[in-house]
């Protein structure tokens, strides 16, 4: 029996704010982890990580295991409504990264994650 579940990153159990100031990486990773745990429960399970309208600052790469990657989708509200804003240094405090980091990393293989309805903006911050 196929089951589909939606994981909203702004739900209190994950805690993303989408306010452009708060680092939402940990909250979004929690939603990814919960979606992966659900999807791994059965090969018939699929999960959608819902990212409502907002500006989501990310200081770390989001990861998902390829064992469930084909059954997880990351879905925003609309292309210019759900905006991912990676910090330029991914949390190292240097202002820019020597080696650019991915927003999403799929571990252990060649799985895929559907990512749709997003814009990506470079986070520029001066003290």
C-alpha positions in Angstrom: 0.0 0.0 0.0 1.6 3.3 -1.1 1.7 6.0 1.4 2.7 9.7 0.9 3.5 12.1 3.7 4.3 15.8 3.6 7.0 17.3 5.9 6.7 21.1 6.2 10.0 22.7 7.3 8.1 25.4 9.2 6.3 22.9 11.4 7.3 23.3 15.0 9.0 20.0 15.1 11.5 21.2 12.5 11.5 24.9 13.2 12.6 26.7 9.9 11.7 30.4 9.9 12.3 31.5 6.3 13.0 35.0 7.6 16.4 35.5 5.7 18.2 36.1 9.0 17.9 32.7 10.8 20.1 29.9 9.7 17.5 27.3 8.7 20.0 24.5 7.7 19.5 22.5 10.9 15.7 22.7 10.7 15.7 21.7 7.0 18.0 18.8 7.7 15.7 17.6 10.5 12.8 17.6 7.9 15.0 15.7 5.5 15.9 13.2 8.1 12.3 12.7 9.1 11.3 12.3 5.4 14.1 9.8 4.9 13.1 7.8 8.0 9.5 7.7 6.7 10.5 6.7 3.1 12.8 4.0 4.4 9.9 2.3 6.3 8.6 0.8 3.0 9.5 0.9 -0.6 6.0 2.2 -1.3 6.4 5.2 0.9 7.1 8.6 -0.7 7.8 11.9 1.1 7.6 15.6 0.2 9.7 18.1 2.0 7.5 21.3 1.7 9.3 24.6 1.9 6.7 27.4 2.2 7.2 31.0 1.0 10.3 32.5 2.5 14.0 33.2 2.4 15.9 30.2 3.9 19.5 30.9 4.9 21.6 27.8 4.8 25.0 27.4 6.4 25.5 23.7 5.6 24.9 21.2 2.9 21.7 19.3 3.2 22.2 15.5 2.9 19.9 12.6 2.1 20.8 8.9 1.7 20.4 7.6 -1.8 18.6 4.5 -0.5 15.5 6.7 -0.2 16.5 9.5 -2.6 14.2 8.5 -5.4 11.2 8.6 -3.0 11.8 12.1 -1.7 11.0 15.5 -3.3 12.0 19.0 -2.1 9.2 21.3 -3.1 8.9 25.1 -2.7 5.8 27.3 -3.1 6.9 28.9 -6.4 10.1 29.8 -8.1 10.4 33.3 -6.6 8.6 32.6 -3.4 10.7 29.9 -1.8 14.3 31.1 -1.9 17.3 29.1 -0.7 20.1 31.4 0.4 23.4 29.6 1.0 25.9 31.5 3.0 29.0 32.1 1.0 31.3 30.3 3.4 28.9 27.6 4.7 29.5 28.6 8.3 33.2 29.0 8.4 33.0 32.8 9.1 35.5 33.8 6.4 33.1 35.6 4.1 33.7 33.4 1.1 34.5 29.8 0.4 37.6 28.6 -1.4 35.7 25.5 -2.4 32.0 26.1 -3.2 29.8 23.7 -1.3 26.6 22.0 -2.7 23.2 22.8 -1.3 22.2 19.2 -1.5 24.3 16.1 -1.2 23.0 12.6 -1.9 25.2 10.0 0.0 26.0 6.4 -0.8 25.4 6.3 -4.5 23.6 7.8 -7.5 20.1 8.4 -6.2 18.2 11.5 -7.1 15.9 14.0 -5.3 13.4 16.0 -7.2 13.9 19.7 -6.4 11.3 22.1 -7.8 9.7 25.5 -7.4 12.8 27.3 -6.0 15.1 30.2 -6.5 18.6 30.2 -5.2 20.2 33.5 -4.1 23.7 34.1 -2.9 23.8 35.3 0.7 25.9 38.4 1.0 26.4 39.7 4.5 28.7 42.4 5.7 29.3 43.1 9.4 
